[in-house]
Amino acid sequence: PARHSWSELASGPDRVRGAGPEHLSSERSVRFYSCRMPSIESSIIEVAVFREDDARMEILLLQRSAGQGLYPGLWQLVSGKIRAGETALGAARREVLEETGLLPRKMWTIPEVNAFYSASTDTVHLTPLFAVEVDPRASVTLSTEHQAFRWEGMDEARRALVWPANRRLLDLLEHDLWLRPELERWTRLHEP
């Protein structure tokens, strides 16, 4: 078989004479193709807002307004975009206040990142995750982005959430933070 440089092979076997599959032995049939990779972006945050009432954790669910172009009527957690010059943590704090009117009592970073693919933009989104505990007596004030809210226990909240990653965030909150004080200690942010 002909010898070719890595850059020649990476440009695709159809562009390099003698580098196609018919010129490689079955033991060394490796193909290199040039391809356009999706972009990778981290510009969105997600926050599970909860309260403890009588030793029961309740999750705040927000229903997107009917007039929203993206996912109208969908029940979701707090989410939003990171603004230019803003940290993910800063965006999480701001979005909780903007979307719910609530102030965090305690706040945690979740030690995982949500990843999802948007076909319309050919983008893989990496989304930092947070948890916020609020005063159980505090009143929710919705932004125009949402038309309703409800507090639900973990099981009902999981059933209401469409996206698997949102349900996974609740699993991490319940099993890894709420039930494991050693992890809670390391992920808690000291200044909510």
N, C-alpha and C positions, 0 to 999 in steps of 0.2 A: 504494500500500500504506500501511497505517496505520503510524505511528511509535510505538515503545514503548521504555521504558527498558530498560537491561541487566538490572536486577533482575526486571522483568516477563518478559523473554524467557528468563532463566535458570530461571524457575519452570516453563517448559514451554509449548509453543505451544497445548496444549489448555486452558490456563488464561487465555490472553490472546486476546480476541476479535480476529480479523483478523490473527493472527500465525502461523497454520498454514501449511503448505506451499502450499496453494491460493492464498494471498495474497502469495506471494513470486514474483518472476520467476525464470525458470530460471537467470539469470545471478547471482542473489543468494540461492540456496536454501541458507541456513545455518540449522541447527536448534540450539537450546539446550535441554537437558533437565536437570532436577535429577536427581542420582543420589547414591547412597550409595557413597562411596569405601571400598575396603578400608583397614584400618589399616596403618600401616608401623611395624615394630618391629625393633630391633637388640638382641636379648637372648641370642644364641647365638654361640659361636665355633667355629672348626674349626682343627685343627693337624695338619700333616703332620710326623710324627716320623720322622727318618731317621738312619742310621748309614752311615759310609763304611768299607767293608771291602775291602782290596786294591784301592783306587781304584774301587770299585763302590759306587754308592749303593743302599742297601736301605731300603725303606719299611716301617714298622710298621703292620700291619693288625690290627684288633681285631674279634672276632666277638661280636655282642650275645648275651647269655644267652637261653636258650630261654624263661625266665620273664618276659622283658621284654615289656610290653604293646605297645610300639611297635617294629616291625621286628625281631622275634626271629630270631636266626640270621644277620642281615645283617652282612657284612664292611664295616668302616668305618674312617675315620681317627679320631683323638681329637676329640671334640666335647663341648660342654656349654653350660650356661646361665651367663650373667653374673649374679652375685648382686647384690642391692641394695647400693649404695655401692661396688661393685667396678668396676674398669676392664676393658675387653676384654683388655688385656695381662695384667692380674692373673688374670683368669679362665683365660686360655690357660695360664699357668704352673701354676696350681692344678690344672686338669683333667689336664694331662700327668702331674703327680705322683700325683693321685688314681687315675687310670685305669691307669697303667702302673708307678708306683713309680720312674720315671726322672727324673733331674735334667738339665736342659739344659746342654750345653757352650756352645752358640751358639744364638742365636735371631734370627729375622727377621720383620718384618711383610711380608706379601705385598701389593704395591701394587694390589690389586683387592679387590672385595667380592663375595661370593656373594649372589645374590638368588634367592629362591624363594617361591612362593605356597602357602599352606595354605588349602585350601577349607573345612576344618572350622571354622576360626576367622575366615575372610575376612581373612587377614593376609598382607601381603608382608613377608618377613623379609630383612633385610640383615645378612649374617654376615661379620664381620672374619676374615681368614685369616692364619695364622702358619705358620712352619716352625721346627722345632727339631732341632738335631743333638745326638745323645747319644753317650756313650762306647760303642764297638763291643763292649766286654767286659761292659757292664752287664747285669744280669738284670732281666727284666720281671716285675713282680708285679701281677697283674690285680685289679681291683676286682670286686665281685659283679655289676656291670653287664655284664661280658663273661665268656665261657666259654672263649675260646681266643685265641691270637695267632699271628702268623707274620711273619717278615721276608721281603720279596719284592723282586726287582728291579723297575725302573720298569714294564716291559711287563706282567709278571704282576700287579703291583699294579693297573694300569689295568684289566686284564681282571676282576679280583675286585671292583672297586668298581662299584656299581649306578648311583649318581647321577652324571650328567654333570659337575656342578660339582666333585665330588671328583676326577674325572679331569682336569679343567681345572686344579685346584690343583696336581696333580702335573706337568702341562705347564709351568705357571708356575715351579714349583720347579726343574725340570730345565733348561728353556731360558732362563729369565730370571734365575735366581739362580746356579745351579750353573755354567753356561757363560758367564756375563757378569759378570766381576769388578767392572766399574764400577757395575752395579746392585746387586750384593751389598753393596758398600761403603756405599751410601746407605740400604739397607733393614735392615742389621744393627743389632740392638739391643745396645748396649754392656754392658748388665748383664742377662745371661740370668736 
